[in-house]
């Protein structure tokens, strides 16, 4: 029977699949739009050579400089009618494609070490909020231009998935990627079979002076139990003489408690007979 964790695992991975599909659609639509922009710019340059009212520079299509044209954009493209407009339009599409590739790799979770070190907000230690914000920014960047239906639908779909990821990030916070990991599906069947937490251990913290009792810290013991066992961090000397020598070498001392009688034992009272007997013993000794 699927548990609550199982339903959460399925829902989060369904959103992940939709996110990857939306990113692939935006990747394909960006390439199609970039190709259309280049064709439109080339046609605009050819028309500018025939029409004296439109002056365009010769050479590469990304260096188009239109001055006397009446339109704000090159017809049939997203290229602005301004100096180096084609260059910035192509660069914009290339940056969008690069960001989409990075987000797809982040959703797949490979390479995890790379993202944890160079892009921590896309790593496993962060939730889905940052991912959703970047997706919304990419969708808004495409929707802010006049594009064809394919690019329009892809960008709107990605923007919707980005809003959903932001919502999931607010709900699950940093545990969202942990809940949708494959290990979370296996753990749901292990619940209740074996204990999942280790008992907190007590370790000595700080060096104590001679004659001073050692101090114990539960927090340090919990940290040691999380990272493994105390034997993996401290050299195991046991509780014998060797362990005492190792502790003294590191500055740790443990004072022996004072001997005391139990509370239920009555205190001894000195009687007249005891004092007389002790006096006679002293006289005999002399």
C-alpha positions as CSV (number, residue, x, y, z in Angstrom):
1,X,0.0,0.0,0.0
2,X,1.3,3.4,-1.0
3,X,1.9,5.6,2.0
4,X,1.7,9.4,2.3
5,X,5.4,9.6,1.5
6,X,4.7,7.6,-1.6
7,X,2.0,10.0,-2.9
8,X,4.3,12.9,-2.2
9,X,7.1,11.2,-4.1
10,X,4.8,10.5,-7.1
11,X,3.4,14.1,-7.2
12,X,6.8,15.7,-7.0
13,X,8.2,13.5,-9.7
14,X,5.2,14.2,-11.9
15,X,5.9,18.0,-11.6
16,X,9.6,17.2,-12.3
17,X,8.6,15.4,-15.5
18,X,6.4,18.3,-16.6
19,X,9.2,20.7,-15.8
20,X,11.7,18.8,-18.0
21,X,9.1,18.7,-20.9
22,X,8.5,22.4,-20.6
23,X,12.2,23.1,-20.7
24,X,12.7,20.9,-23.8
25,X,9.8,22.7,-25.5
26,X,11.4,26.0,-24.8
27,X,14.8,24.7,-26.0
28,X,13.3,23.6,-29.3
29,X,11.2,26.8,-29.7
30,X,14.3,29.0,-29.1
31,X,16.2,27.3,-31.8
32,X,13.3,27.6,-34.2
33,X,12.9,31.3,-33.4
34,X,16.6,32.0,-33.8
35,X,16.6,30.4,-37.2
36,X,13.6,32.5,-38.2
37,X,15.2,35.6,-37.0
38,X,18.3,35.0,-39.1
39,X,16.2,34.3,-42.2
40,X,14.2,37.5,-41.6
41,X,17.3,39.6,-41.1
42,X,18.9,38.2,-44.3
43,X,15.7,39.1,-46.2
44,X,15.7,42.5,-44.6
45,X,19.2,43.1,-45.8
46,X,18.4,42.0,-49.3
47,X,15.3,44.3,-49.3
48,X,17.5,47.2,-48.0
49,X,19.9,46.9,-50.9
50,X,17.0,47.3,-53.4
51,X,15.2,50.1,-51.4
52,X,17.2,53.4,-50.9
53,X,15.0,54.3,-47.9
54,X,16.5,51.5,-45.8
55,X,20.2,51.6,-45.2
56,X,21.8,48.4,-44.0
57,X,25.4,47.6,-43.5
58,X,27.1,44.9,-45.6
59,X,28.6,41.8,-44.1
60,X,27.4,39.5,-41.4
61,X,23.7,39.3,-40.6
62,X,24.3,40.0,-36.9
63,X,25.8,43.4,-37.7
64,X,22.6,44.9,-39.3
65,X,22.3,48.6,-38.7
66,X,18.9,49.9,-39.9
67,X,18.3,53.6,-39.6
68,X,15.7,54.9,-41.9
69,X,13.2,52.0,-41.6
70,X,9.7,52.8,-40.2
71,X,9.3,49.5,-38.2
72,X,10.5,48.9,-34.7
73,X,11.3,45.3,-35.4
74,X,12.5,43.5,-38.5
75,X,9.5,42.0,-40.2
76,X,8.7,38.4,-39.2
77,X,11.3,38.3,-36.4
78,X,12.1,39.4,-32.8
79,X,15.1,41.4,-33.9
80,X,14.8,45.1,-32.9
81,X,15.4,47.7,-35.6
82,X,18.4,49.3,-34.0
83,X,22.2,49.2,-34.2
84,X,23.4,45.6,-33.5
85,X,19.9,44.5,-33.0
86,X,20.4,41.2,-34.6
87,X,23.5,40.5,-32.5
88,X,21.6,41.0,-29.2
89,X,18.6,39.0,-30.4
90,X,20.8,36.0,-31.3
91,X,22.8,36.4,-28.0
92,X,19.5,36.5,-26.1
93,X,18.4,33.2,-27.6
94,X,21.8,31.6,-27.0
95,X,21.7,32.6,-23.3
96,X,18.2,31.2,-23.0
97,X,19.3,27.9,-24.5
98,X,22.2,27.7,-22.1
99,X,20.0,28.4,-19.1
100,X,17.6,25.8,-20.2
101,X,20.3,23.2,-20.5
102,X,21.5,24.0,-17.0
103,X,18.0,23.7,-15.6
104,X,17.4,20.3,-17.3
105,X,20.7,19.0,-15.8
106,X,19.5,20.3,-12.4
107,X,16.2,18.5,-12.7
108,X,17.9,15.3,-13.7
109,X,20.3,15.7,-10.8
110,X,23.5,15.3,-12.7
111,X,26.2,16.2,-11.9
112,X,25.1,16.7,-8.3
113,X,28.6,17.6,-7.0
114,X,28.9,20.3,-9.7
115,X,25.7,22.0,-8.7
116,X,26.4,21.7,-5.0
117,X,29.7,23.5,-5.4
118,X,29.2,26.0,-8.2
119,X,25.4,26.5,-8.3
120,X,24.2,25.8,-4.8
121,X,20.6,27.1,-5.3
122,X,20.1,24.4,-7.9
123,X,21.7,21.7,-5.8
124,X,20.1,19.2,-3.5
125,X,20.5,21.4,-0.4
126,X,18.0,23.9,-1.7
127,X,14.3,23.5,-2.6
128,X,12.3,24.2,-5.7
129,X,11.7,27.9,-5.2
130,X,14.9,29.1,-6.9
131,X,14.2,26.8,-9.8
132,X,10.7,28.1,-10.2
133,X,11.9,31.7,-10.2
134,X,14.4,31.1,-13.0
135,X,11.7,29.3,-15.0
136,X,9.3,32.2,-14.6
137,X,12.0,34.6,-15.7
138,X,12.8,32.6,-18.8
139,X,9.1,32.3,-19.7
140,X,8.6,36.1,-19.2
141,X,11.6,36.9,-21.3
142,X,10.1,34.9,-24.3
143,X,6.5,36.1,-23.7
144,X,7.7,39.8,-23.8
145,X,8.3,39.5,-27.5
146,X,6.0,38.8,-30.4
147,X,6.7,35.2,-31.2
148,X,5.0,32.4,-33.1
149,X,2.5,30.0,-31.5
150,X,5.0,27.3,-30.8
151,X,7.2,29.6,-28.8
152,X,4.2,31.3,-27.2
153,X,2.8,28.0,-25.9
154,X,6.2,26.7,-24.7
155,X,6.9,29.9,-22.8
156,X,3.5,30.0,-21.2
157,X,3.7,26.4,-20.2
158,X,7.2,26.9,-18.6
159,X,5.9,30.0,-16.8
160,X,3.0,28.0,-15.3
161,X,5.4,25.2,-14.2
162,X,7.7,27.8,-12.6
163,X,4.8,29.1,-10.5
164,X,4.0,25.6,-9.4
165,X,7.6,25.0,-8.4
166,X,7.6,28.2,-6.4
167,X,4.5,27.0,-4.6
168,X,6.0,23.6,-3.9
169,X,9.2,25.3,-2.7
170,X,7.2,27.3,-0.2
171,X,5.4,24.1,1.1
172,X,8.3,21.6,1.3
173,X,11.2,24.1,1.4
174,X,14.6,22.5,1.4
175,X,13.2,19.0,1.7
176,X,11.5,19.0,-1.7
177,X,14.3,17.4,-3.6
178,X,15.0,14.9,-0.9
179,X,11.3,13.8,-0.9
180,X,11.4,13.2,-4.7
181,X,14.7,11.3,-4.7
182,X,14.6,7.6,-5.6
183,X,15.8,6.8,-2.0
184,X,12.6,8.3,-0.6
185,X,10.5,5.6,-2.4
186,X,12.6,2.9,-0.9
187,X,12.5,4.4,2.6
188,X,8.7,4.4,2.7
189,X,8.7,0.5,2.9
190,X,11.4,0.5,5.6
191,X,9.4,2.7,8.0
192,X,8.8,0.9,11.3
193,X,11.1,-2.0,10.5
194,X,14.3,-0.6,12.0
195,X,15.0,2.5,14.0
196,X,16.0,5.4,11.7
197,X,17.8,7.5,14.4
198,X,20.9,6.7,16.4
199,X,20.9,7.3,20.2
200,X,22.6,10.5,21.3
201,X,26.1,9.9,22.7
202,X,27.9,11.9,25.4
203,X,31.4,13.1,24.6
204,X,33.8,15.3,26.6
205,X,34.1,18.8,25.4
206,X,37.1,21.0,26.2
207,X,40.1,20.4,28.3
208,X,39.7,20.3,32.0
209,X,42.4,21.3,34.5
210,X,43.8,19.1,37.2
211,X,41.2,18.3,39.9
212,X,38.4,19.6,37.8
213,X,35.6,17.3,36.7
214,X,35.1,16.8,32.9
215,X,32.2,18.5,31.2
216,X,29.9,16.5,28.9
217,X,28.0,17.8,25.9
218,X,25.0,16.2,24.3
219,X,25.2,18.4,21.2
220,X,28.6,17.1,20.3
221,X,27.5,13.6,20.9
222,X,24.6,14.0,18.5
223,X,26.9,15.5,15.9
224,X,29.2,12.6,16.2
225,X,26.4,10.1,15.9
226,X,25.2,11.8,12.7
227,X,28.5,11.5,11.0
228,X,29.1,8.0,12.0
229,X,30.2,6.5,15.3
230,X,32.4,7.8,18.1
231,X,35.0,5.2,17.3
232,X,35.4,6.7,13.8
233,X,36.3,10.1,15.3
234,X,38.2,9.1,18.5
235,X,40.8,6.5,18.9
236,X,39.2,3.6,20.8
237,X,41.1,3.0,24.0
238,X,38.3,1.5,26.0
239,X,37.7,2.2,29.7
240,X,40.9,0.8,31.0
241,X,44.4,2.2,31.9
242,X,45.2,2.9,28.2
243,X,42.0,5.0,27.9
244,X,42.9,6.9,31.0
245,X,46.4,7.6,29.8
246,X,45.1,8.8,26.4
247,X,42.6,11.1,28.1
248,X,45.2,12.5,30.4
249,X,47.5,13.2,27.4
250,X,44.7,15.2,25.8
251,X,44.0,17.2,28.9
252,X,40.9,15.4,30.0
253,X,40.6,14.4,33.7
254,X,37.8,12.7,35.5
255,X,37.7,13.1,39.3
256,X,36.6,10.2,41.5
257,X,33.4,11.1,43.4
258,X,33.7,11.4,47.2
259,X,32.6,8.3,49.1
260,X,29.4,8.7,50.9
261,X,27.0,6.5,52.8
262,X,23.5,5.9,51.6
263,X,20.9,8.2,52.9
264,X,19.1,5.4,54.8
265,X,22.1,4.5,56.9
266,X,21.9,6.3,60.3
267,X,24.9,8.4,61.3
268,X,27.2,7.0,63.9
269,X,27.0,8.6,67.3
270,X,29.8,8.6,69.8
271,X,28.9,7.2,73.3
272,X,30.5,7.5,76.7
273,X,31.7,3.8,76.5
274,X,33.4,4.5,73.1
275,X,35.2,7.5,74.5
276,X,36.3,5.6,77.7
277,X,37.6,2.7,75.6
278,X,39.5,4.9,73.3
279,X,41.1,6.7,76.4
280,X,42.2,3.4,77.9
281,X,43.7,2.2,74.7
282,X,45.8,5.4,74.5
283,X,47.0,4.9,78.1
284,X,48.0,1.3,77.4
285,X,49.9,2.4,74.3
286,X,51.9,4.9,76.4
